[in-house]
Amino acid sequence: MTDRWSAWITGTAACLTVAVLAWIAADLIRGVGVVRWQFFVHGPEDFGRGGGVAPMIVASLWLVLISWAVVIPLGILAATALVVGRLHQWPGLRWVEWALDLLAATPSVVIGLFGNAFFCVALGLGFSLLAGGLTLGCMTLPLFVRTTQIGLQAAVTQHYATASALGLALPTTLLRIVLPAAGPAMSAALILATGRSLAETAALIFTSGYVPRMPLSAFDSGRSLSVHVYDLAMNVSGGDQAARGTALVLVVLLLAINAASRLLLGQHGIGILHSVNVGRSNTRA
Amino acid sequence: MSPNPNHQKFTITGDDAPVIDIRDLTARYGGRTVLRQVSLQVRPLRILTIVGPSGCGKSTLLASINRLTDLIPDCHITGEIRVEGQPIFQRGYDVRSLRRRIGWIAQRPTPFPLSIWENLELPMRDHGLGDRRQRQQRIEQVLHRVGLWEEIRHRLHAAATELSGGQQQRLCIARAILLQPTILLLDEPCSHLDPLSAQRIELLIKELRQSMTIVLVTHHLAQARRLADDLAFFWWRDGAGELVEWGAAKELFTQPQHRLTDAYLSGDLG
């Protein structure tokens, strides 16, 4: 009897989950109608009811690349520092981790206000993709750091004693063994961070703006795909179909970025960066 | 019938001066004592085998010889260990050089997630041993010595984790002896291996004794009987490990001084 109940409850939960996914998929598929090749190369016309989303794709790519430029180096360094700090029992480490978790839980609209005050106004970047990308970097950094830290910690637990017993220098242990071993975790962290960046609207409205023109540099303002979806769905009557098409492009772009970051950091670890073959078969003699 | 930690059955003189000299070693994790007042000497080019039940501090003793205990938070060591005459807990002691001179092999094989070749070359390069050609020669020599060369010569750039458990353990031994240690610490190196692989490791340990001093922790009394020149028997009292008796293996197996040793080595205890 208990078995039947538990099967029933878990089955229902599974069906509900799939139903949500199916609803989203159906909405996206309804957008296929507007997605022609012109959709990718033209700018919007008639407030987005017609034309394409080329400027938004370019703006979104700019934003993701700028946020990566912040998140990848800073995030790897910060996560490494946290792991090394734990090894050496640095005081105050728990406070840093607590601050990161607090930052990760901060609503994106608050991060947007900070980005506006700091990057747009204080640093004088104005409404620009650079300000937007940097804000996204701040927003996703804690998530990236904590996820990477888990991967690094696992690698340290597994290999640090052995490396120490061999008398390896700490930089060698970190660069050649621990960081490459944490490659898959970093890849996962980057995918999560990118997903959040691409989905973000609130933080961007305050920082990168929402002018739907083709950005010519990182100092131009621009409208991301998700801001465009929001605008079409909320402010433009008759923009629903174009919103669905844009959402479809957004999802496909996210999948493409996932695949790319897996290639960069996943299977081969960050071995690509250190020309180390990590955990994969290689039959060269 | 409390164990006598300082019991000693032979005197050490002249050329037999101990390579490792442990005096009154006590190890605590937080407030808990795991090893109490151990005094023990390891003679050069011999195999000292340490036996005793689980949890009596054998691995802690081994890890304190190359100061791996430094990595354990809250681990506090008192007493003294001299390695080749040098007190290793002295302030400013070069731990990196100590660990190069003392090889350490864990229970489970611990290859790095790198290729076989990189597993062997990376530590040598980090310690600045030889140029590329010399390293290549040394690696080939050592792989012959551990009996791996013929098995893996055609796939040196394959991932080390693809090797069998026994091969991985021999690779780890090769990696350790490439740094030309004078002492090798083995912490139950065969406990996760099949009997055939274990036998190969045993043969290798016997061969290695010709050029280095070996301290072997084992649970297998039969293995201890086959390999040990000297034997140390540990037991716990009041929750902490203590050295009950140590001396030449033959004597301990035939005429143990302590009743506990007799019971354990004859298989009546543990």
Boltz contact constraints between the chains, C-beta under 6 A:
constraints:
  - contact:
      token1: [A, 162]
      token2: [B, 110]
      max_distance: 6.0
  - contact:
      token1: [A, 164]
      token2: [B, 71]
      max_distance: 6.0
  - contact:
      token1: [A, 165]
      token2: [B, 68]
      max_distance: 6.0
  - contact:
      token1: [A, 165]
      token2: [B, 99]
      max_distance: 6.0
  - contact:
      token1: [A, 165]
      token2: [B, 104]
      max_distance: 6.0
  - contact:
      token1: [A, 166]
      token2: [B, 123]
      max_distance: 6.0
  - contact:
      token1: [A, 167]
      token2: [B, 96]
      max_distance: 6.0
  - contact:
      token1: [A, 167]
      token2: [B, 99]
      max_distance: 6.0
  - contact:
      token1: [A, 167]
      token2: [B, 100]
      max_distance: 6.0
  - contact:
      token1: [A, 168]
      token2: [B, 126]
      max_distance: 6.0
  - contact:
      token1: [A, 169]
      token2: [B, 126]
      max_distance: 6.0
  - contact:
      token1: [A, 172]
      token2: [B, 126]
      max_distance: 6.0
  - contact:
      token1: [A, 177]
      token2: [B, 112]
      max_distance: 6.0
  - contact:
      token1: [A, 181]
      token2: [B, 113]
      max_distance: 6.0
  - contact:
      token1: [A, 277]
      token2: [B, 115]
      max_distance: 6.0
  - contact:
      token1: [A, 278]
      token2: [B, 113]
      max_distance: 6.0
  - contact:
      token1: [A, 279]
      token2: [B, 113]
      max_distance: 6.0
  - contact:
      token1: [A, 279]
      token2: [B, 159]
      max_distance: 6.0
  - contact:
      token1: [A, 281]
      token2: [B, 158]
      max_distance: 6.0
  - contact:
      token1: [A, 281]
      token2: [B, 159]
      max_distance: 6.0
  - contact:
      token1: [A, 282]
      token2: [B, 157]
      max_distance: 6.0
  - contact:
      token1: [A, 284]
      token2: [B, 157]
      max_distance: 6.0
  - contact:
      token1: [A, 285]
      token2: [B, 154]
      max_distance: 6.0
